[in-house]
Amino acid sequence: MKTLRLRLTSAVLEADPALLEAAEILRRGGLVAFPTETVYGLGANALDAGAVEKIFAAKQRPRWDPVIVHVAEVDAARELTLTWPDAAERLAAAFWPGPMTMLLPRVAKIVDVCTAGREKAGLRLPSHPVARALIAAAGVPVAAPSANRFGHTSPTTAEHVLADLEGRIDAILDAGPCDVGVESTVIDPTLDPAVIYRPGGITAEAIRRVLGDVVVARREVSEEIPPEALESPGLGIRHYAPRARLILVESEGELDRVLEREMRQNRVGVLLPGGWATPGRHAIALPWGEWNDPESLARDLYRQLRELDDRGVAVIVCPLPPAEGIGLAIRDRLRKAAK
């Protein structure tokens, strides 16, 4: 299969030839990678079981791991649910369009493969104008996990997508790099209190200002909790991982000690926040945003992990930001990547 790289050329998205071609591919059951504000997604018609099955084949994703369904308008999300609780209405008013996925009881027309047979579907209204225009032009809800091989570092550019999926998908709609850089927050607003299963682009602090008490789940795959029992995409197993071995540190002093040890035997890379001391010449240090600006750390996380992989390092050393704001999401991704 030849993967088409479709580039936008028109000032009017709804009439852009590349976007219209991508929408037609979705309608006829094909796979299209497209940008969202978080990462690039791999889209298929969420009402077509055969099309969604192609996502799992292209990504080599296990069938027990559900995928998120994207819509272009709030009313479209309501039409896909059996119940729309007050908490969902408040969250949608505050955060949609945006990087939040809500787990809600689904109608039957969302095919079982999307939810791995679960009764709830993850629904999201992205804020990226290209994503919304594509979904609207396709005229169907779009199932879309991240556009990468299962477990690999998520893609934030078209080049990242092609590195993993060239020849495995029909097309990629190229609209430049993503802004947020980590995946959406996944929350179940039907529970009391609401439960965040995956921290993401909308912080727990922001959600609490809307809903009050909110719980952040701590779920792990174990002998007691098999992966097929987990409620949300991205829980509990090794995800978001570079090829290199990832070592996490909590401070600048620990970074220095780990680098000194690892550089004796390995080619080492490091994600270095602004203001931290540059390590010795034997480590490949890439700039990683500002420590007091966690949004910049999130935006560059996957891009710089992929860059260090491309440079052939055996080990990547990365600091863990404080567990507050979007720093909680960054810690979540790094800990899963380091398993």
Steps between C-alpha positions, in 0.01 A plus 500: 500500500621848413428752777386831354637814664224757461595864561249778552513774237177699537421783742149352532537166678157371406588530129861384516563218247730312738247509782216393271707210368579391857129517589412282201761242607335485844153461350606205286656316795864607479750628756611863523749645748412856593614767746327584824613754757653214704664249262430364151213250499437203271140532387234263372121510480385412853175351361682252272645198682716400204655845480576512873653151482753647255620739774589208724678320217701807390606588856541135611276601789343230721123469464441551873622863483209732410530801270357850537216623278534857370213729403472846347220641721365452853160395363669217309646372828161513671350294217756225562414461871220325687524751785653848520545587868520853637872452565554428130311815407715708735823348372399549138411864566835561669744292294356408161631544239824392666724219626244315714345156442183405690405138566122474451244222439493448124229436246517176304609659172849559642649165404621265772859498374529872591433429866635143517146398592470742790172680566664844509672679214766767525364810322706806410443828319847619389583868473736469203322668206628244249378208712154651541474591132603147398245334728227735379588438135503122553154520657572216746651473848868411469671235714861609550775387736846651457651442154798285599590136551348372826709591804735732309557869561195696385526712182478879502602556135419338166859375482451309827190331357678395183794362699261249663220449247631567147342242272256384769234775467327670208592863568626764738355849509803718573427824686826552688592422862253457785476763772431315827727200445344248742172315463158606626381467857266201535224543760185312596238761600234236572672409828470690827754641540617508138815295432796606285646182351767673291644844583542713192463839337224612741639501853339350809514843662295654216245217517460541877411865447204380291389179675641525850633168629675291233702180546814421300509121453811295560446185296763244404486179300567210736395142555195638684417763233549364147535757221159426352339618826651850485260787439700731276755507217862535611466339844738273679738360237807630322392789279655808340841330507815587303724220372771603745484401866342787694628598844305755705647733762345737753768769529798664330734330746358156423530577128873562542551177694306287251682652203838435658408134550334436163758678283765248606333231288233655277432766242275726708248771417333739739199730488636815660263766636598863451729626777637156591875450468618346173646151558840385382582479133438126486123542546266624228294770670187633329319811629168413663301816565507696827468328837257767623292471179366142497294569185827542309626171646182321385517651151858382441497168689426254220687698235822495700467137605469409132797720412721320752387165361594622152846591631556143610528536877466188713381683811290814549504679835205727568393707803148461641322836544289568811166313509284808455324652201600335174810374682279216628434390142870520411590284802229250401636466144864476610429237764310284251779546245764393754330172603 
